[in-house]
Amino acid sequence: MKSNNVEQQQNEATEEGNIDLLYKIIKDDQSILESIDSKQFVETPLHIAAAMGRIQFANEIMRLKPSFARKLNEQGFSPIHLAMLNSRKWMVFNFVDMKKQLVTDQGREGLTPLHLASEIGDIEFLAKFIYACPESIECLTARNETALHIAIKNQQFEALQFLVGWLVRNEERGVTELENKILNQKDVDGNTILHISAQSSDPRHRQFDCW
């Protein structure tokens, strides 16, 4: 009964973004956050706060338990994944500002936030992620797909243009090698983005035939 009451209070604190109640719960049970963290796959208060857009509460939780930011729930999503899936733009930006490495975190099927941004074609997210964490462009899904694969397979041509443009304009050392690596990456079916473009009957793919 006590456990159920604590869980109810915890949910109430998170849903309301009530930091005072959070500390009351911690005072009553100082090991509560550690207990949650001991589970491999679990929906933490940070997951709930992220999905609901409770930024101040999320920041407090991240300071108390930084590991929650990279924890996957039972569906294979981290808090930043849930913030994206629930269209909590400022929560997503807040996560990246606090810990840019979250951009490379892989959830179910190896999807990173950059992959999700490519899938939905959100240029604001793509720009935030790629400039905060350039190495995220090299992350692959469980199907060996780059963010460019994801964009072209979902017909997100503006997102694809953005990512290719970033590769071309990037002035960091080794840019040519990186560009070739990404453009020539094969998915599990052996297709590069150029193969996918050539196989498509959609005329919007033609703009990429010159790569």
GISULGI-V566075 format. One record per backbone hydrogen bond with DSSP energy under -0.5 kcal/mol. CO is the residue of the C=O (numbers start at 0). NH is the residue of the N-H. E is the energy in kcal/mol with one decimal. If there is no record, write none. Layout:
CO_NH_E, CO_NH_E
This chain:
0_4_-2.0, 1_5_-2.3, 2_6_-2.4, 3_7_-2.2, 4_8_-2.4, 5_9_-2.6, 6_10_-2.4, 7_11_-2.2, 8_12_-2.8, 9_13_-2.2, 10_14_-2.8, 11_15_-2.0, 12_16_-1.0, 12_17_-2.6, 16_18_-1.0, 17_21_-1.6, 18_22_-2.0, 19_23_-1.5, 20_24_-2.3, 21_25_-2.1, 22_26_-2.2, 23_27_-1.9, 24_28_-2.0, 28_31_-1.7, 30_34_-2.5, 31_35_-1.8, 32_36_-2.2, 33_37_-1.2, 35_38_-1.4, 39_41_-0.5, 39_71_-0.5, 41_43_-0.9, 43_47_-1.6, 44_48_-2.6, 45_49_-2.5, 46_50_-2.3, 47_51_-1.8, 48_52_-1.0, 48_53_-2.4, 49_52_-0.5, 52_54_-1.6, 53_57_-2.5, 54_58_-2.5, 55_59_-1.8, 56_60_-2.3, 57_61_-2.5, 58_62_-1.8, 59_63_-2.0, 60_64_-3.1, 64_67_-1.9, 65_68_-1.5, 66_69_-1.4, 67_70_-1.2, 71_41_-1.7, 72_75_-2.0, 75_107_-2.1, 76_72_-2.4, 77_81_-2.1, 78_82_-2.3, 79_83_-1.9, 80_84_-2.6, 81_85_-1.6, 82_87_-3.2, 83_86_-2.0, 86_88_-1.2, 87_91_-2.3, 88_92_-2.5, 89_93_-2.0, 90_94_-2.3, 91_95_-2.1, 92_96_-2.4, 93_97_-2.0, 94_98_-2.5, 98_101_-1.9, 99_102_-1.8, 100_103_-1.7, 101_104_-1.2, 102_113_-0.9, 106_109_-2.0, 107_110_-1.7, 108_141_-2.7, 110_106_-2.8, 111_115_-2.3, 112_116_-2.5, 113_117_-2.0, 114_118_-2.3, 115_119_-2.0, 116_120_-1.0, 116_121_-1.9, 120_122_-0.9, 121_125_-2.2, 122_126_-2.8, 123_127_-2.3, 124_128_-2.9, 125_129_-2.8, 126_130_-1.8, 127_131_-1.5, 128_132_-2.7, 132_135_-2.2, 133_136_-1.7, 134_137_-1.7, 135_138_-1.4, 140_143_-2.0, 142_187_-2.0, 144_140_-1.7, 145_149_-2.0, 146_150_-2.1, 147_151_-2.5, 148_152_-2.5, 149_153_-1.3, 150_155_-3.2, 151_154_-1.1, 154_156_-1.2, 155_159_-2.0, 156_160_-2.6, 157_161_-2.2, 158_162_-2.3, 159_163_-2.6, 160_164_-2.7, 161_165_-2.3, 162_166_-2.0, 163_167_-2.3, 164_168_-2.5, 165_169_-1.9, 171_174_-1.3, 173_177_-2.3, 174_178_-3.0, 175_179_-2.4, 176_180_-2.2, 177_181_-2.6, 178_182_-2.6, 179_183_-1.7, 181_184_-1.0, 182_193_-0.5, 186_189_-2.2, 190_186_-2.0, 191_195_-2.0, 192_196_-2.1, 193_197_-2.4, 194_198_-2.0, 195_199_-0.8, 196_199_-0.6, 201_204_-2.1, 202_205_-1.3, 203_206_-0.5, 204_207_-2.1, 205_208_-1.8, 207_210_-1.5
